[in-house]
C-alpha cells in the first residue's frame, strides 16, 4: 500500500502534467511538507474540513495551481485575501516561486499557522493579520498588487468590495467560485463597475482526476477605486452596492 505522501505526490505530479503546468524540481517535497504540517496543525486549529492526501492534493493543491493556466503570475505581486490555510496563495508560490506573496487573514490563529507554514517550507512571504476592509485603506497595501486572489471569502459583490481596492489599475482580481455562480456574477455587475473594474471574464476548469469543475472569475481593474470603498463590513452586508 502506498504511503500518504506517495499518493499525494503522484496526484499532484500527474495533475500538473495533465493541466500543462511545469513544476519546480523541489515542489513535490514542498507539497509533501505542506500536507504533513497541515494535517498536524488541523488537529489543533480548524483550518480545513478536508483530510487525506486525495482531497488535499485535488481540492486544495491542484485547484489552487490551476489558476496558473488562466493568468500569468510570473514576477507578480500577489495578495491572497482570507487565506485561511493558505489556499490558493501558498500552492501558487510553490509552483511559481517568482511570486511576491502576501497572505491576509482576519483570524490570528490562522495567520500564526501561515507564518509557521512558510517558515517550514522556506518560503519568503508576508503574513498580515487584519480585516480586508481595514488593510485595504492602508497606504502600503491599497492598489499595490498586480493580482488579488480569493477563495470562498463571500458572495461576489461583497468579495469585490473587499478585494478590488488592493488591486492596482491594470491588475486583476481572481475570485474562485463554483460553476453555478451565474446569478452571483449577474448581481455583482453594478458593484464591479462602481469599484472601477471591467465586467468579469469566466474560466471553467476540471480538476484532473475528478469530475469536479470550478470557475475562476477574472476581473480586471480599469480605474482607481473611490476612496470610500470598502465600507465597514456591517454596511457592506446591510446596503450592497
C-alpha positions as CSV (number, residue, x, y, z in Angstrom):
1,X,0.0,0.0,0.0
2,X,1.3,3.4,-0.9
3,X,2.0,5.9,1.9
4,X,0.0,9.1,2.2
5,X,3.0,11.1,0.9
6,X,3.4,8.9,-2.2
7,X,-0.3,9.1,-3.0
8,X,-0.2,12.9,-2.6
9,X,2.9,13.3,-4.8
10,X,1.5,11.1,-7.5
11,X,-1.7,13.0,-7.7
12,X,0.0,16.4,-7.8
13,X,2.6,15.3,-10.4
14,X,0.0,13.7,-12.7
15,X,-2.5,16.5,-12.3
16,X,0.1,19.2,-13.0
17,X,1.2,17.4,-16.2
18,X,-2.4,17.0,-17.3
19,X,-3.0,20.7,-16.8
20,X,0.3,21.6,-18.6
21,X,1.8,23.3,-15.6
22,X,5.5,22.7,-15.2
23,X,6.5,22.5,-11.5
24,X,9.9,23.4,-10.0
25,X,12.1,20.4,-9.0
26,X,11.6,20.9,-5.3
27,X,7.8,21.4,-5.4
28,X,6.8,17.8,-4.6
29,X,8.9,17.9,-1.4
30,X,7.3,21.2,-0.5
31,X,3.8,19.9,-1.2
32,X,4.6,16.9,1.0
33,X,5.8,19.1,3.8
34,X,2.7,21.3,3.4
35,X,0.4,18.3,3.6
36,X,2.0,16.9,6.7
37,X,2.1,20.2,8.5
38,X,-1.5,21.0,7.6
39,X,-2.6,17.6,8.9
40,X,-0.7,18.1,12.2
41,X,-2.0,21.6,12.9
42,X,-5.5,20.9,11.7
43,X,-6.0,18.8,14.8
44,X,-5.4,21.9,16.9
45,X,-6.8,24.8,14.8
46,X,-9.8,24.4,12.4
47,X,-8.1,25.1,9.1
48,X,-9.9,22.8,6.6
49,X,-12.8,20.4,6.6
50,X,-10.9,18.2,4.1
51,X,-8.5,15.5,5.0
52,X,-6.4,12.8,3.4
53,X,-3.9,13.0,0.6
54,X,-6.5,12.6,-2.2
55,X,-8.7,15.5,-1.2
56,X,-5.9,17.8,-0.2
57,X,-4.0,17.1,-3.4
58,X,-7.0,17.5,-5.7
59,X,-9.3,20.1,-4.0
60,X,-6.6,22.3,-2.4
61,X,-3.3,22.0,-4.3
62,X,-4.4,21.3,-7.8
63,X,-7.4,23.6,-7.5
64,X,-5.0,26.4,-6.5
65,X,-2.3,26.0,-9.1
66,X,-5.0,25.7,-11.9
67,X,-5.0,29.5,-11.8
68,X,-1.6,29.5,-13.5
69,X,-3.3,28.4,-16.7
70,X,-5.6,31.4,-16.6
71,X,-3.4,34.3,-15.7
72,X,0.4,34.8,-15.7
73,X,1.7,35.1,-12.2
74,X,5.3,35.3,-13.1
75,X,7.1,38.1,-11.1
76,X,3.7,39.4,-9.9
77,X,2.9,41.0,-6.6
78,X,0.1,38.8,-5.3
79,X,-2.2,39.1,-2.2
80,X,-4.4,36.1,-1.1
81,X,-7.3,37.6,0.8
82,X,-8.9,35.5,3.5
83,X,-6.1,33.0,3.0
84,X,-7.1,30.6,5.8
85,X,-4.9,27.5,5.5
86,X,-3.0,29.2,2.6
87,X,-5.2,28.4,-0.4
88,X,-4.7,29.4,-3.1
89,X,-1.7,31.6,-2.3
90,X,0.9,29.1,-0.9
91,X,0.5,26.5,-3.7
92,X,0.8,29.3,-6.2
93,X,4.0,30.4,-4.6
94,X,5.4,26.8,-4.6
95,X,4.5,26.3,-8.3
96,X,5.7,29.9,-9.3
97,X,8.5,30.9,-6.9
98,X,8.8,34.4,-8.6
99,X,5.6,35.5,-7.0
100,X,5.9,38.1,-4.2
101,X,3.2,36.8,-1.9
102,X,1.2,38.5,0.9
103,X,-1.2,36.3,2.9
104,X,-4.0,38.2,4.6
105,X,-6.4,36.8,7.2
106,X,-8.5,38.3,10.0
107,X,-8.0,35.3,12.4
108,X,-4.8,35.4,14.5
109,X,-4.5,31.6,14.8
110,X,-4.7,31.2,11.1
111,X,-2.0,33.9,10.5
112,X,0.2,32.1,13.1
113,X,-0.3,28.9,11.1
114,X,0.6,30.6,7.8
115,X,3.7,32.2,9.3
116,X,4.8,28.8,10.7
117,X,4.0,27.0,7.5
118,X,6.0,29.4,5.4
119,X,9.0,29.0,7.8
120,X,8.7,25.2,7.4
121,X,8.6,25.5,3.7
122,X,11.3,28.1,3.5
123,X,9.1,30.5,1.6
124,X,9.6,34.2,1.8
125,X,6.1,35.7,2.2
126,X,4.4,38.5,4.1
127,X,1.6,37.4,6.6
128,X,-0.8,40.0,7.7
129,X,-3.4,39.7,10.5
130,X,-6.1,42.2,9.6
131,X,-9.6,42.6,8.2
132,X,-9.6,43.2,4.5
133,X,-11.8,46.4,4.9
134,X,-9.1,47.8,7.2
135,X,-6.0,46.7,5.4
136,X,-7.1,48.0,2.0
137,X,-7.2,51.5,3.4
138,X,-3.6,51.4,4.4
139,X,-1.3,53.3,2.0
140,X,1.2,50.5,1.6
141,X,-1.5,48.0,0.6
142,X,-4.1,50.0,-1.3
143,X,-3.9,49.4,-5.1
144,X,-0.4,47.9,-4.7
145,X,-0.9,44.4,-6.1
146,X,-0.8,43.0,-9.6
147,X,-3.1,40.1,-8.6
148,X,-5.5,39.5,-5.8
149,X,-6.9,36.0,-5.3
150,X,-9.7,34.9,-3.0
151,X,-11.5,31.6,-2.5
152,X,-14.7,31.2,-0.6
153,X,-14.5,34.6,1.1
154,X,-18.1,35.8,0.5
155,X,-20.6,36.4,-2.3
156,X,-19.0,38.0,-5.3
157,X,-20.4,41.5,-4.8
158,X,-19.1,41.6,-1.2
159,X,-15.8,39.9,-2.3
160,X,-15.2,42.6,-4.9
161,X,-15.7,45.5,-2.5
162,X,-13.3,43.9,0.0
163,X,-10.7,42.8,-2.6
164,X,-10.6,45.2,-5.6
165,X,-9.2,48.1,-3.5
166,X,-6.0,46.1,-3.2
167,X,-5.5,45.8,-6.9
168,X,-3.5,48.3,-9.0
169,X,-5.0,49.8,-12.1
170,X,-4.4,47.3,-14.8
171,X,-4.2,44.5,-12.3
172,X,-6.5,41.6,-11.7
173,X,-8.8,40.1,-9.1
174,X,-9.4,36.3,-9.4
175,X,-12.4,35.0,-7.5
176,X,-12.6,31.2,-7.2
177,X,-16.2,30.0,-7.3
178,X,-18.4,27.1,-8.4
179,X,-19.7,26.7,-11.9
180,X,-23.2,27.5,-10.5
181,X,-22.3,31.2,-9.9
182,X,-24.1,32.8,-12.8
183,X,-26.7,34.6,-10.7
184,X,-24.0,35.7,-8.3
185,X,-22.0,37.2,-11.1
186,X,-25.0,39.0,-12.6
187,X,-25.9,40.6,-9.3
188,X,-22.3,41.8,-8.8
189,X,-22.0,43.7,-12.1
190,X,-23.1,47.1,-10.7
191,X,-20.7,46.7,-7.8
192,X,-17.8,45.8,-10.1
193,X,-18.4,48.9,-12.2
194,X,-18.7,51.2,-9.2
195,X,-15.3,49.9,-7.9
196,X,-13.5,50.7,-11.1
197,X,-13.3,47.4,-12.9
198,X,-14.3,45.9,-16.2
199,X,-17.1,43.2,-16.5
200,X,-15.8,39.8,-15.4
201,X,-14.5,37.0,-17.6
202,X,-15.2,33.4,-16.5
203,X,-12.9,30.4,-17.0
204,X,-14.2,27.0,-16.0
205,X,-11.8,24.2,-15.4
206,X,-11.9,20.5,-14.5
207,X,-9.7,19.3,-11.6
208,X,-7.6,16.5,-13.0
209,X,-8.6,13.0,-11.7
210,X,-12.0,14.2,-10.6
211,X,-15.4,15.0,-12.1
212,X,-15.3,18.4,-10.3
213,X,-15.4,21.7,-12.2
214,X,-14.7,25.0,-10.7
215,X,-14.8,28.6,-12.0
216,X,-12.2,31.4,-11.9
217,X,-13.9,34.8,-12.3
218,X,-11.3,37.2,-13.6
219,X,-12.0,40.9,-13.0
220,X,-9.5,43.4,-14.4
221,X,-9.1,46.9,-12.8
222,X,-9.8,49.8,-15.1
223,X,-9.5,52.8,-12.8
224,X,-8.8,53.8,-9.2
225,X,-11.4,52.6,-6.7
226,X,-13.1,55.5,-5.0
227,X,-11.6,56.1,-1.5
228,X,-14.9,55.5,0.3
229,X,-14.6,51.8,-0.6
230,X,-14.5,49.3,1.1
231,X,-17.0,50.4,3.7
232,X,-17.4,48.9,7.1
233,X,-18.3,45.2,6.8
234,X,-21.7,45.7,8.5
235,X,-22.6,48.4,6.0
236,X,-21.4,46.2,3.0
237,X,-23.8,43.5,4.2
238,X,-26.7,45.8,5.1
239,X,-26.5,48.1,2.0
240,X,-25.0,46.3,-1.0
241,X,-23.7,48.4,-3.9
